[in-house]
Amino acid sequence: MATDILPLRRSARLRLPREGLRGRKGPYLADPGLLAAVNAAITLGQPLLLTGEPGCGKTDFAWAVADFVDKQRPGRQQGLRECYVRSDTRARDLLYHYDALRRFGDAQHGDADGRLRSHDPRHYVELQPLGVGLVAPIQQVVLIDEIDKAPRDLPNDLLRELERGEFEIPEIPAADEGPKQAALSIHRLMRPVTDDSARTPIVIITSNVERQLPDAFLRRCVFYHIPFPDDARLTAILRARRPDVPIADNQRSPTQPDDTPHLDRLVTLFSALRRQPGLQKRPSTAELLGWAEAIDELYEPAALREHITALAASVDVVEGTLRGHSWREVPGLACLIKLREDLAELP
C-alpha cells in the first residue's frame, strides 16, 4: 500500500500527525499508509473506508481521529459519533429516528398538551449520529461500524447523503419551519447552515469484508486495508500501551526491570500461535493487548517472566510449534483462543 513519501504542504487542510494519536484505551500507532489515506479523505471530503481483520484497530482509529480533532479546538469537544450497523439497519436509521408510536400515543391517549404536540411531527424526530454530523455547524467525526453487516441496499441509499451532505425527513411536511432541537433546526430538508468546507464531517466506515460493497459506493470512498502488523510493530504497539515501563537501562530505577525482552517474548508466542495450522479464528491485535494486560496483572512478575521465557525459547521458528511444551501451558490462553474446535487443534 502506498504511503506518504513527500512532505505535506503547510497550507494543507487539517491532517493527522505521525505521532501522538490516542485511541479509546491508549496510544494509537497508525502506519504511514493509514495516515496518508485519512489525510486524503479529509482533503477530498470523502468517507474513509477501512478493512482488516476484526480486532486490528479499525474502530479505535476513529476514536483516535476524533480525539485529535477535538484537541484542535479547546473547549468545543464533540467526541466520536458512532453508528453501529446491524443486519436490519436502514440508511434512515443512521440519519434520524421518527417516533411514530409516541406521536400516536400522544394523539390518542395524551393530555391536552400531548394532543397539541402531536400535530407537529418535528417533536418526534431525533437526529442520529450521521444526521448530526452532516448538518452540525462544527466538524464532527462519525463512525459507521461494520457496514458489511447491513442489507446490500444501505450503502447505495447513503450515496446522495454522503456526497451532497444533506438529507430529507419525509415525515415532516415540506412547508414547515422547525423549532430548535439540540441547537439544530428540524426541517424536511436537512442541510448545513454554512457551506464552509472546514465543517465537513470526517466519516470513517469500517468493514470486515463479510460481503462485497457496491461499486458505486466504493467509488465515492477513500480506501485503506489495515494489514496485520509484523512482530516488530506488535512489540511497538505493546510498548506504547505501557508508557510507565522505561526502555533504556539509564531510565530505570534499580528495582524496575526493562520489560522489552518480555514484550518480545510475548509477541514471539503470539505470532507462533497465529501460525498454527487449522485455526478457524486466529487471535487479533486487540486480543494480544488484552492477553498481555491480563497475565501481567494476574501473575507474580518474576515467575511469569521465567515461564514466558521458557515457552518463547521453545518456539520452532519454522513450524511455529513448541518443542517440549504444550500450548495449554500458555497462561491466559483463554484470552487468545475463543473456539472449542481451535483449542482441540492445538498440540
C-alpha positions as CSV (number, residue, x, y, z in Angstrom):
1,M,0.0,0.0,0.0
2,A,1.4,3.4,-1.0
3,T,2.4,5.8,1.8
4,D,3.3,9.5,2.1
5,I,6.9,9.8,0.9
6,L,6.7,13.6,0.2
7,P,6.5,16.5,2.7
8,L,2.9,17.8,3.2
9,R,2.1,21.4,2.2
10,R,1.8,23.8,5.1
11,S,-1.5,25.0,3.8
12,A,-3.0,21.5,3.6
13,R,-6.3,21.1,5.4
14,L,-6.4,19.5,8.9
15,R,-4.2,16.5,8.7
16,L,-3.3,13.8,11.2
17,P,0.3,13.6,12.5
18,R,2.5,10.6,12.6
19,E,2.8,10.6,16.3
20,G,0.7,11.5,19.4
21,L,-2.6,9.9,18.4
22,R,-4.7,8.3,21.2
23,G,-7.5,5.8,20.8
24,R,-10.2,4.8,23.3
25,K,-7.8,2.9,25.6
26,G,-4.4,4.5,24.9
27,P,-1.8,5.5,22.3
28,Y,-2.6,4.6,18.7
29,L,0.3,3.7,16.4
30,A,-1.0,4.4,12.9
31,D,1.1,3.2,10.0
32,P,2.0,5.7,7.3
33,G,-0.4,4.3,4.7
34,L,-3.3,4.7,7.1
35,L,-2.3,8.3,7.8
36,A,-2.0,9.0,4.0
37,A,-5.4,7.6,3.4
38,V,-7.2,9.6,6.2
39,N,-5.5,12.8,5.2
40,A,-6.6,12.2,1.6
41,A,-10.2,11.6,2.8
42,I,-10.2,14.8,4.8
43,T,-8.8,16.8,1.8
44,L,-11.5,15.4,-0.6
45,G,-14.3,15.4,2.0
46,Q,-15.0,11.8,1.2
47,P,-15.6,8.9,3.7
48,L,-12.6,6.7,4.6
49,L,-13.4,3.0,4.2
50,L,-11.3,0.7,6.4
51,T,-11.0,-3.0,6.1
52,G,-8.8,-5.5,8.0
53,E,-9.1,-8.4,10.4
54,P,-11.5,-8.0,13.3
55,G,-9.6,-6.5,16.2
56,C,-6.9,-4.8,14.0
57,G,-7.8,-1.3,15.2
58,K,-10.3,0.0,12.7
59,T,-12.8,1.3,15.2
60,D,-10.1,2.5,17.6
61,F,-8.7,4.6,14.8
62,A,-12.0,6.5,14.5
63,W,-11.6,7.3,18.2
64,A,-8.0,8.5,17.6
65,V,-9.2,10.8,14.8
66,A,-12.0,12.2,17.0
67,D,-9.5,12.8,19.8
68,F,-7.1,14.6,17.5
69,V,-9.8,16.8,16.0
70,D,-11.1,17.8,19.5
71,K,-7.6,18.8,20.6
72,Q,-7.5,21.3,17.7
73,R,-10.5,23.2,19.2
74,P,-10.2,23.5,23.0
75,G,-13.5,24.0,24.7
76,R,-15.5,22.6,21.8
77,Q,-15.2,18.9,22.4
78,Q,-17.5,16.8,20.2
79,G,-16.1,13.3,20.7
80,L,-17.0,10.4,18.3
81,R,-20.5,10.0,16.9
82,E,-21.0,6.2,16.5
83,C,-23.3,4.3,14.2
84,Y,-23.4,0.6,14.8
85,V,-24.8,-1.3,11.9
86,R,-27.0,-4.4,12.2
87,S,-28.5,-6.8,9.7
88,D,-31.7,-4.8,9.7
89,T,-30.3,-1.3,9.7
90,R,-31.7,1.1,7.1
91,A,-30.0,4.3,5.9
92,R,-32.6,6.3,7.6
93,D,-31.6,4.8,11.0
94,L,-28.2,6.4,10.7
95,L,-29.7,9.8,9.9
96,Y,-32.7,10.3,12.2
97,H,-35.3,8.4,14.2
98,Y,-39.0,9.2,13.9
99,D,-41.1,8.0,16.9
100,A,-44.4,7.4,15.2
101,L,-45.6,5.2,18.1
102,R,-45.1,8.0,20.7
103,R,-46.9,10.5,18.4
104,F,-49.8,8.1,18.1
105,G,-50.0,7.7,21.8
106,D,-50.0,11.5,22.4
107,A,-52.7,11.9,19.8
108,Q,-55.0,9.2,21.1
109,H,-54.3,9.0,24.8
110,G,-52.4,12.1,25.8
111,D,-53.5,15.1,27.7
112,A,-54.2,18.4,26.1
113,D,-50.5,19.3,25.7
114,G,-49.8,15.9,24.3
115,R,-52.6,16.2,21.7
116,L,-51.4,19.6,20.7
117,R,-47.8,18.4,20.4
118,S,-48.9,15.5,18.2
119,H,-49.9,18.0,15.5
120,D,-46.3,18.7,14.8
121,P,-44.2,15.7,13.7
122,R,-40.9,17.6,14.4
123,H,-41.4,16.9,18.1
124,Y,-40.9,13.2,17.4
125,V,-37.7,13.5,15.3
126,E,-34.4,12.8,16.8
127,L,-31.2,13.2,14.7
128,Q,-28.9,10.2,14.8
129,P,-25.1,10.3,14.6
130,L,-24.6,10.6,10.8
131,G,-27.5,13.1,10.6
132,V,-25.9,15.3,13.2
133,G,-22.5,15.0,11.5
134,L,-23.9,16.1,8.2
135,V,-25.6,19.3,9.4
136,A,-23.8,20.4,12.6
137,P,-22.0,23.8,12.4
138,I,-18.8,22.3,13.9
139,Q,-16.9,19.5,12.2
140,Q,-17.8,16.1,13.5
141,V,-16.1,12.7,13.3
142,V,-18.7,9.9,12.5
143,L,-18.1,6.2,12.7
144,I,-20.2,3.8,10.6
145,D,-19.1,0.5,12.1
146,E,-19.2,-2.8,10.2
147,I,-21.2,-1.6,7.2
148,D,-20.9,-5.0,5.6
149,K,-23.4,-6.4,8.1
150,A,-26.2,-4.2,6.7
151,P,-28.6,-5.0,3.9
152,R,-27.0,-4.5,0.5
153,D,-29.2,-1.5,-0.3
154,L,-27.9,0.5,2.7
155,P,-24.6,1.7,1.1
156,N,-26.3,2.8,-2.1
157,D,-29.0,4.5,-0.1
158,L,-26.4,6.7,1.6
159,L,-24.7,7.8,-1.6
160,R,-26.7,11.0,-2.1
161,E,-26.5,12.0,1.6
162,L,-22.7,11.4,1.9
163,E,-22.0,13.1,-1.4
164,R,-24.3,16.2,-1.0
165,G,-24.1,16.5,2.8
166,E,-27.9,16.8,3.2
167,F,-30.9,14.5,3.7
168,E,-34.7,14.6,3.8
169,I,-37.1,13.7,6.6
170,P,-40.2,12.8,4.6
171,E,-42.4,12.6,7.8
172,I,-42.2,16.4,8.0
173,P,-44.3,18.5,5.6
174,A,-42.2,20.4,3.1
175,A,-43.6,23.9,4.1
176,D,-42.9,23.5,7.8
177,E,-40.3,25.6,9.7
178,G,-38.8,23.7,12.6
179,P,-38.2,24.5,16.2
180,K,-34.8,24.3,17.8
181,Q,-33.8,20.9,19.0
182,A,-30.2,20.4,20.3
183,A,-29.2,23.7,18.6
184,L,-30.3,22.3,15.2
185,S,-33.4,23.4,13.3
186,I,-35.5,20.4,12.3
187,H,-36.8,20.7,8.7
188,R,-37.9,18.3,6.0
189,L,-34.7,19.1,4.1
190,M,-31.8,18.9,6.5
191,R,-28.7,20.7,5.3
192,P,-25.7,22.5,6.9
193,V,-26.2,26.2,7.9
194,T,-23.0,27.1,6.2
195,D,-21.0,25.9,3.1
196,D,-17.7,26.1,5.0
197,S,-15.7,23.0,3.9
198,A,-13.9,23.1,7.2
199,R,-17.1,21.7,8.9
200,T,-17.5,18.8,6.5
201,P,-17.7,15.7,8.7
202,I,-14.9,13.1,8.8
203,V,-16.8,9.9,8.1
204,I,-14.9,6.6,8.9
205,I,-16.6,3.4,7.7
206,T,-15.3,0.0,8.7
207,S,-15.9,-3.3,7.1
208,N,-14.9,-6.9,7.9
209,V,-15.4,-7.8,4.2
210,E,-18.2,-10.3,5.0
211,R,-19.8,-9.1,1.8
212,Q,-18.7,-7.1,-1.2
213,L,-19.8,-3.4,-1.1
214,P,-21.4,-1.9,-4.3
215,D,-19.0,-0.4,-6.8
216,A,-20.9,3.0,-6.8
217,F,-20.3,3.2,-3.1
218,L,-16.6,2.2,-3.3
219,R,-16.0,4.8,-6.0
220,R,-17.0,7.6,-3.5
221,C,-14.7,6.5,-0.7
222,V,-11.0,6.6,0.1
223,F,-10.0,3.0,0.9
224,Y,-7.3,1.5,3.1
225,H,-6.8,-2.0,4.2
226,I,-5.0,-2.3,7.6
227,P,-2.5,-5.1,7.3
228,F,-1.7,-7.3,10.2
229,P,1.4,-5.9,12.0
230,D,4.7,-7.7,11.9
231,D,6.4,-8.7,15.1
232,A,8.4,-5.5,15.4
233,R,5.3,-3.4,15.1
234,L,3.4,-5.7,17.5
235,T,6.1,-5.1,20.1
236,A,5.9,-1.3,19.5
237,I,2.1,-1.4,20.0
238,L,2.6,-3.3,23.3
239,R,5.3,-0.8,24.3
240,A,3.0,2.2,23.5
241,R,0.3,0.8,25.8
242,R,2.9,0.5,28.6
243,P,4.3,4.1,29.0
244,D,5.1,3.5,32.6
245,V,7.8,1.0,31.7
246,P,11.0,2.8,30.6
247,I,13.0,1.4,27.6
248,A,16.7,2.2,28.4
249,D,18.6,1.0,31.4
250,N,19.6,4.5,32.4
251,Q,15.9,5.5,32.6
252,R,15.0,2.8,35.1
253,S,15.2,2.7,38.9
254,P,17.3,-0.1,40.3
255,T,14.1,-2.0,41.2
256,Q,12.4,-1.6,37.8
257,P,13.3,-4.2,35.2
258,D,13.5,-3.5,31.5
259,D,10.3,-5.2,30.0
260,T,11.4,-5.0,26.4
261,P,12.6,-8.7,26.3
262,H,9.4,-9.7,28.0
263,L,7.3,-8.0,25.4
264,D,9.4,-9.5,22.6
265,R,8.8,-13.0,24.0
266,L,5.0,-12.4,24.3
267,V,5.0,-11.4,20.7
268,T,7.1,-14.5,19.7
269,L,4.5,-16.7,21.4
270,F,1.6,-14.8,20.0
271,S,2.9,-15.0,16.4
272,A,3.7,-18.7,16.7
273,L,0.1,-19.3,17.9
274,R,-1.3,-17.5,14.9
275,R,0.7,-19.7,12.6
276,Q,-0.8,-22.9,14.0
277,P,-2.5,-24.9,11.2
278,G,-6.2,-25.4,11.3
279,L,-7.2,-22.4,13.4
280,Q,-10.6,-21.1,12.4
281,K,-10.2,-17.8,14.4
282,R,-6.7,-16.5,14.8
283,P,-6.1,-14.1,17.7
284,S,-6.1,-10.4,16.8
285,T,-4.0,-7.4,17.9
286,A,-6.8,-6.4,20.3
287,E,-6.6,-9.9,21.9
288,L,-2.8,-9.7,22.2
289,L,-3.2,-6.4,24.1
290,G,-5.9,-7.9,26.4
291,W,-3.8,-11.1,27.0
292,A,-0.7,-9.2,27.9
293,E,-2.6,-6.9,30.3
294,A,-4.4,-9.9,31.9
295,I,-1.4,-12.1,32.6
296,D,0.8,-9.2,33.8
297,E,-1.9,-8.2,36.3
298,L,-2.7,-11.8,37.4
299,Y,0.6,-13.5,37.9
300,E,3.7,-12.8,40.0
301,P,6.1,-10.9,37.7
302,A,9.3,-13.0,38.2
303,A,7.5,-16.3,37.8
304,L,5.6,-15.1,34.8
305,R,8.7,-13.8,33.0
306,E,10.6,-17.0,33.7
307,H,7.7,-19.1,32.3
308,I,7.2,-16.9,29.3
309,T,11.0,-17.0,28.6
310,A,11.0,-20.8,28.6
311,L,8.0,-21.1,26.3
312,A,9.3,-18.5,23.9
313,A,12.7,-20.3,23.8
314,S,10.9,-23.5,22.8
315,V,9.3,-22.0,19.7
316,D,10.3,-23.6,16.4
317,V,10.6,-20.5,14.2
318,V,10.0,-22.6,11.1
319,E,7.0,-24.6,12.1
320,G,5.7,-22.4,14.9
321,T,5.4,-25.3,17.3
322,L,6.6,-25.5,20.9
323,R,9.4,-28.0,21.4
324,G,8.9,-29.9,24.6
325,H,5.9,-27.8,25.7
326,S,2.2,-27.7,25.1
327,W,0.1,-24.6,24.1
328,R,-2.0,-25.4,27.1
329,E,0.9,-24.2,29.2
330,V,0.5,-20.7,28.0
331,P,-1.0,-18.6,30.8
332,G,-4.2,-16.8,29.9
333,L,-4.7,-18.9,26.7
334,A,-8.5,-18.2,27.1
335,C,-7.8,-14.6,26.1
336,L,-6.4,-15.8,22.7
337,I,-8.3,-18.9,21.7
338,K,-12.0,-18.5,21.5
339,L,-13.3,-21.6,19.8
340,R,-13.5,-25.1,21.2
341,E,-12.5,-26.5,17.8
342,D,-9.4,-24.4,17.8
343,L,-8.5,-25.5,21.3
344,A,-8.8,-29.1,20.3
345,E,-6.4,-28.5,17.3
346,L,-3.6,-27.2,19.4
347,P,-0.8,-29.7,20.3
